Amino acid sequence: MRVFGPEKVRSAVTPSLAREQMRLAAIAAWRGALTAPARLSSPLGSRTLRFSTGAVRGDWFGYRSYAAPGASDHDEIVVVCDDDTEAVRAMAVSGGFGPLRSGAIGAVALDALAPQNPNGITLIGAGRQAWHQLWALPDRFREVPIRVRARNERRTEEFAIAASSILDLEVLAAPSVEEAVQGSDVVILATSSSEPVVPNELLRDVRYIATVGPKVLGSAEVAGDLFCASDCLVADSTEQLQRYDPAHVVVASGLEESVVHLGALLCHDAVPQGDRIVMMNVGLAGTEAWMLNELWRLEGGG
């Protein structure tokens, strides 16, 4: 059994590796090769322990466990086991897998569905999830100007400086949400906000919108009518989208049957329709164990 700590995970999982593995995982989930049920929750008094599980028959099964609503960089566990012997192949104690795989899923969708030559990219948010949306950014977007806006001026400036320096991107701090969105045809929302962070009228001409944060009744970073006004709704897991409690805004609006699985688009079993796409990143289950299994394999495990 191999054990991976936070530093090992960060050094071993590169953006290109994460993107390729999440692309394969999304296709596998669509085709039924990756079993990825909705998350499980176990209430434990003052806290809830959540499990994200997955399996590839004949190869591996595994899970990620963490305390809801989130975890620090050290307090979630990912385990992957051999499907035949049930022996543990690898275990990771690191908070890195969640945002790494969310960022990579977002990057895969962006590469497949966003305009070929966008005028600009807007990122709303400045936390771990927002950071990893830029960390995993596909190569063809790396020269595109990026404007970021967080809840306050100081956090926005700090994030822009750090992302420009560490990620080697052109990231500018926008003085307001309005100025951040203006002129962009790609907008990525990655916040923890329980209410809409961008008025829908500002998104009218945006061709690609990705939402990573909350999207359920009573707690959503986007207004519900955004989905109704979109030409194509996409999710990395249509099963998880239908199992939220409280209900996902799309399900509550009766639009769930119109949602296209990201994997179907990646393997060309479906074609995006219209000029306005909304990608709902729900964090495909099993992808943390998928990534850990790949690290185990790269280290000579299989």
N, C-alpha and C positions, 0 to 999 in steps of 0.2 A: 504493500500500500504506500502510495506517495502522499505527502502532506504539503499543501501550498499555503503560505502565509500571505499577508497583504502585499509585501514588497515583491514576492515571487509572482503573484498574479499581475501586478502592475507592469513588471518587466517582461513577462512572457506574452501577455495579450497585447499585441500591436493593433493599431486601427485597421490595417489591411487584413490581418488574421480574423479580427472580430467581424468585419464586414462580410468576408467570404463565408465564415461559419454561420452567421445569422441568415445569410441568403440561402444556404443549403438547408438550414433548420426550417425556415419559412416554407420552402418548397416541400420538404419532407412532411411538415404538418399538414399542408394542403393535400398531399397525395396519400396521407394516412400512414406513412412510414414512421413518423414521430407521433406517439401518443402524448397528448398535452392537455389534460383536463383542466378545468377552472381551478383556481386556488382553493385550498381548504383552510378553514380557520378553527382554532381551538381556544375558546375563551378560558382564561385562567385568572379569574378574579379581576384585579386591576389592570391586567394586560391581556393581549391576545397573541397567540403564537400562530403564525401563518406558514403554510407549506405550499411550495410551487413544485409540482412533480412532473416527471416525463420519462419516456422509455422508447427505445428502439428495439423491437423484438429481435431476439437472436444476438444482440450485442450488449446493451446496457440498460439499466434503469437507475434513476436517481432523484434527488430532491434538493431544494434550497429551503432552509427554515430561518425565520427571522421574526423579531418582535414587532408587531404593528404599532404605529403606522409606518415605521421605517427603522433604519439601523445606522450605527456609526460605521466607520471603516473597519471595525474589528468584531462586530457582534452579529454576524450571520454565518451560517454554515452551509456549505454545498458538499454533497456526497454523491459519488457515482459508483455503482456496483456492476459486477459482471452478471449478465442475464442468465448464464448457464450455471455457474457455481455459486452465485449470490455473494461472492467475496467482494469486499470493498476494494475498488481499484484506486481511488483517490479521494481525498477530503481537503477542502479549502476552508480556512477560517479567515474570512475577509469580507468587507462590505463592498468590495469593488465589482463583483459580478453583476449586480443589479443595474447600476448606471452604465457599466460598460456594454452590456447587451442591449439596453434600451437605446443608447447612443448609436450602436451599430445597426439595430433594426431601423432606426430613424434614417440613418445614412443610406441603407439599402433602398428604402422606399423613396428617398429623395433622388437618388441616382436614377431610379427606374421611372419616376412619375413627374418630376419637376421639369419646368421648361429647359430646353437645351442650353440657352444662353441667358440666364436671368440677369436683370438689371441690378438686383441687389438682394441680400438676404437679411431679414429682420429676426432677431432672437429676443423674445420677451422672457426674462428670467435670468437669474445669476447664481443658481445653486448647483449642486452636483449634477443633476439631470441636464441642466442647461449646458454646463461645461462639457459633458460627454457628447452632446449633440454636435459640438464643434470639434471635439477630440476625434470623432469618427468621420468627420466630413470627407466625402469622396473627393478624389484628386481634381476632378473637373470643376469643382466649386471653390478651390483654394485661392483663386485669384479674384473671386467675386467680392466686392465690398460688403462688409457685414456691419450692421448697426444693432446695438444691444441696448435694452432698457430694463432696469430692475425697479424695485419699489422706491428707492431713493437715489439721489445723485451720487453719494459717496460709493455706495455698493456698485452702481453702474460703472463709475470710473475705474474702480479697483478691478472689476471683472474684465473690462476692456483692455486695460494695461496688461494684466496677467495673461489673457488669451492671446494677445498680440505677441507677447514676448515668448511664452512657453510653447504655444501651438504654432507660432510663425504664421499668423493670419493677419489680415487687415481688418481689425475690429475697432469700431468707433463707438464712443459713448453718446447716445442720443439724449438730448435734454428733456424729451417728452415721448410718450407713446405715439402721439400723432406724428412727430418728426421721425421716429424710428420706422414707422410703417410706410410713410410717404415714398412713393416711387419704387417700392420693393414688389416683386412678383412672387417671392417666397417668404412666408412668415412661419416661424417655429415658436410655439408656445410651450414653455417648460417651466411651469410655476407650481406652487402649492396652494394657489389662490382658490377660495371657495366661491368666488364670484367672477364674472367676465372681466378680463384684463384689457381687452381691446374692443371698443364699440364695433358692432357689425358694419356700420356704414364705412368705417376705415378699411374694411377688408373686402369691399365690393369689387375692386379691380385686381385683387390678389389671385393668382392662378393656382398656387399650391399652398395649402395651410396644413401644418402638422400640429397636433395637440398631444402633449406627453403627460400633462398634469390631470387633475380631477375632472371627471366628465359624468358625474351621476346627479340624480335629482337632489336639489338642495345644496350641492357642492360641485361647481363646475367652473373651470377657467374660461369657458366659452359660452356664449348665449345659445340656447337650444335652437333658435331659428336659423343659425348658421348652417346646420346640417340640412335643413329643409331647402335652403337656397343654393345648395351645392349640386354639381352635375354628377359627381362620382364620390362615393364614400368607401373608404378602404380601411381595413383593420388587419393587424397581424394575427389575430385570433378571433374569429367570429363566434366561436363557442364561449370564450371567456366574456366577450362583450354581452352575451345574452344571460350571463349568470351573476351579474353584479347585484348587490343588495346594499343600499337602495339601487334601483334600476338605472342603467346607463341612459343618458338623455336620448340617445338614438332609439333605444328600445321603447322608452316611454312615449316617444313621438310616433311609434309604429313604423319606423323606417328600417328595422333590422334586416328585412328580406332583401333590401337593396344594397346592403354592404357587401363589397367584394373582398375576398381573402387576398392578402398581399401575395401569398405563394402562388395563387392562380395567375396573377399578373406577371410574376417573375418567370414562370415557365410557359407563358403565353397561352394558357388555357382560357384566359379572359383578356379583354382589351379595355383600357380606361375610356370612359365616355365623357364627352363634353370638354369644356375649357377650364373648369374649376374643380379641383380635387381637394378633398379633405382626408388626410391620413390620421387615423386614431391609433396611436401607439399604446396598446394595453399591456405590453410586456409578455410576449408569448411564453407560456409556461414550459418548463423543461429545458429552456435554452441555457440556463446557468450550468446545469448538469451536462448538457451537450458540449459547452465550451470547456468544462473541466475534463471531460472525457478526451477532448482533442488535445489538451495540454498533457494528459497522461500518455496519449499515443505518441506525441512529439518527443516525450522524454524516454521513449523506448518501451512503453508499456504494451504496445500491441502492433 
